[in-house]
Amino acid sequence: MLPTRSSSPCSWTRWSRQLGAISTWPLWITLWCLTPSRTTGLIENILKKAAEKGNNKITVVGSKVCITFLQNLIHMDFKSKLVKDGDTIDLGGGHELEFLLTPNLHWPDTICTYDRKTELLYTCDIFGMHYCSKEITDVEGVEELKPHFQLYYNCLMKPNAKSATTAMKKLRKLAGPVSAVCTGHGPILTHHKDEWLNMYTWSEDALKVLGPAVCIFWVSRHGESERLSQALAFGLTSNDVLVEMHDLNAIDAFEVVEACGRNQVIVVFAPPMAGTAEDNLSSVVASCNGKSHRFLVSASFGENEDPVDSIVSRFVQVGIPEAMPALRLLDGSPEKHLVVQPPAASSAPVSGQASPKGGGCAECPLQPSTLSETALVV
C-alpha cells in the first residue's frame, strides 16, 4: 500500500526512488481515498515509470468514486478494480485484504482495508489525530493524546456522525480481530486500541441532538470550498447542531434527494458554473420545498464560479426561504473575508413569509452569532 498523504515529503520521495525496482512484477495499488488531488501525482508517476519498464500489470484498487476521480485527473489509461463492502483480494502468503466502504469520513471515496493475516486495519482518516512525536504508536497514553484525538474527531468526523456510526457497525463485522489501527494521521493505535475505537460512540451521542439538522454541500478541488465548509461545520457542531456534509462532485442525484430529506437547513458552497457539481446543485434545489427547508449560500472563492446571487435566486424562485443572508466576499478588503451581507435586491422576504430579525431564522440553527467564531477568512 502507498504511504498516506500525511506522510512526510521524504516518504513520498523514497517511494518514488523505489520505483526503479518495478520491472515486470504485478502490483496492486490500494487507494484509501483520492479526493484530495495532491495524492494523484504519485499514482500517475508510478504508472508511467512502470510502463517505461514494460510493466502494464499494475491494478489500481478503489471505490467507484475514487476510480472515477482518478480517471478524470490523470492523463493515461490504467487497469483498475472497483471494490465494495466485503470484497477481498488475495495477495498470497495468507495476506487477504478485505475492504469496507466508509464514505464521507472525511472524503466521499474513503475506504478501510483489513489484512486478515496481520490483523492490521488501515483506516485513512478515521481514528486519526493531528499529532506528531518521535513515537510511532500510541505509547504516550490516552490522557495525553485524547485532546488531539477529540479535536480531530470534532472537526472532521462529527459533522458526518451518521456516516461514522454506519462505519462503526461495518467494522464490527470484519472477518477477524484487529491487532492495530493504522491511520492516515497520527500514531498507530495499538496499546490503547479498544479505548480509541470505543470513543467513536461520540457519533451516537451527536445523533441524539434535537432540532433542525444542517446539510452542507461543498465542492472538492474548487477554491476554498473544502476549508470553509469544514470551518462552518465545526462552528455548528460546537453549538450542538447536527450536521452532515456531501461533496457535490461525488454525490449522485438519489443521494441528494435522501440528504435533503433528512435535513431542514441546506447550505451550498458555490460550485463552478459547469460540471458535475453544478448539475448536482440543480438536484439540490429541486429536492427542497418551502415548508420543510431553509437555505444558505456561500462563496467558495473558486475560478469560473456560479455567482452567489444567481444561486440564491434559484432557491427563492421555487419558494425556499433563506436561513440567513448569503455569505459573500467583503468588498474593499485586502484579504478575502466571507461576511453576512445581503444585497439590496434580495433583502425582501420570500412572498408570504416573515423576514426574521438579525438575519437568521426562527428555530433555525444558522444564526450570524453561530458564525462569529468560525474562521471564514481566506
Rosetta blueprint (number, residue, H / E / L):
1 M L
2 L L
3 P L
4 T L
5 R L
6 S L
7 S L
8 S L
9 P H
10 C H
11 S H
12 W H
13 T H
14 R H
15 W H
16 S H
17 R H
18 Q H
19 L H
20 G H
21 A H
22 I L
23 S L
24 T L
25 W L
26 P L
27 L L
28 W E
29 I E
30 T E
31 L L
32 W L
33 C L
34 L L
35 T L
36 P L
37 S H
38 R H
39 T H
40 T H
41 G H
42 L H
43 I H
44 E H
45 N H
46 I H
47 L H
48 K H
49 K H
50 A H
51 A H
52 E H
53 K L
54 G L
55 N L
56 N L
57 K L
58 I L
59 T E
60 V E
61 V E
62 G E
63 S L
64 K H
65 V H
66 C H
67 I H
68 T H
69 F H
70 L H
71 Q H
72 N H
73 L H
74 I L
75 H L
76 M L
77 D L
78 F L
79 K E
80 S E
81 K E
82 L E
83 V L
84 K L
85 D L
86 G L
87 D L
88 T E
89 I E
90 D E
91 L L
92 G L
93 G L
94 G L
95 H L
96 E E
97 L E
98 E E
99 F E
100 L E
101 L E
102 T L
103 P L
104 N L
105 L L
106 H L
107 W L
108 P L
109 D L
110 T L
111 I E
112 C E
113 T E
114 Y E
115 D E
116 R L
117 K L
118 T L
119 E L
120 L E
121 L E
122 Y E
123 T E
124 C E
125 D L
126 I L
127 F L
128 G L
129 M L
130 H L
131 Y L
132 C L
133 S L
134 K L
135 E L
136 I L
137 T E
138 D L
139 V L
140 E L
141 G L
142 V H
143 E H
144 E H
145 L H
146 K H
147 P H
148 H H
149 F H
150 Q H
151 L H
152 Y H
153 Y H
154 N H
155 C H
156 L H
157 M H
158 K H
159 P H
160 N H
161 A H
162 K H
163 S H
164 A H
165 T H
166 T H
167 A H
168 M H
169 K H
170 K H
171 L H
172 R L
173 K L
174 L L
175 A L
176 G L
177 P L
178 V L
179 S L
180 A E
181 V E
182 C E
183 T E
184 G L
185 H L
186 G L
187 P L
188 I E
189 L E
190 T L
191 H L
192 H L
193 K H
194 D H
195 E H
196 W H
197 L H
198 N H
199 M H
200 Y L
201 T L
202 W H
203 S H
204 E H
205 D H
206 A H
207 L L
208 K L
209 V L
210 L L
211 G L
212 P L
213 A L
214 V E
215 C E
216 I E
217 F E
218 W E
219 V L
220 S L
221 R L
222 H L
223 G L
224 E L
225 S H
226 E H
227 R H
228 L H
229 S H
230 Q H
231 A H
232 L H
233 A H
234 F H
235 G H
236 L H
237 T H
238 S L
239 N L
240 D L
241 V L
242 L L
243 V E
244 E E
245 M E
246 H E
247 D E
248 L L
249 N L
250 A L
251 I L
252 D L
253 A H
254 F H
255 E H
256 V H
257 V H
258 E H
259 A H
260 C H
261 G H
262 R H
263 N L
264 Q L
265 V E
266 I E
267 V E
268 V E
269 F E
270 A L
271 P L
272 P E
273 M L
274 A L
275 G L
276 T H
277 A H
278 E H
279 D H
280 N H
281 L H
282 S H
283 S H
284 V H
285 V H
286 A H
287 S L
288 C L
289 N L
290 G L
291 K L
292 S L
293 H L
294 R E
295 F E
296 L E
297 V E
298 S E
299 A L
300 S L
301 F L
302 G L
303 E L
304 N L
305 E E
306 D L
307 P L
308 V H
309 D H
310 S H
311 I H
312 V H
313 S H
314 R H
315 F H
316 V H
317 Q H
318 V L
319 G L
320 I L
321 P L
322 E E
323 A L
324 M L
325 P L
326 A L
327 L E
328 R E
329 L E
330 L L
331 D L
332 G L
333 S L
334 P L
335 E L
336 K L
337 H E
338 L E
339 V E
340 V E
341 Q L
342 P L
343 P L
344 A H
345 A H
346 S H
347 S L
348 A L
349 P L
350 V L
351 S L
352 G L
353 Q L
354 A L
355 S L
356 P L
357 K H
358 G H
359 G H
360 G L
361 C L
362 A L
363 E L
364 C L
365 P L
366 L L
367 Q L
368 P H
369 S H
370 T H
371 L H
372 S L
373 E L
374 T L
375 A L
376 L L
377 V E
378 V L
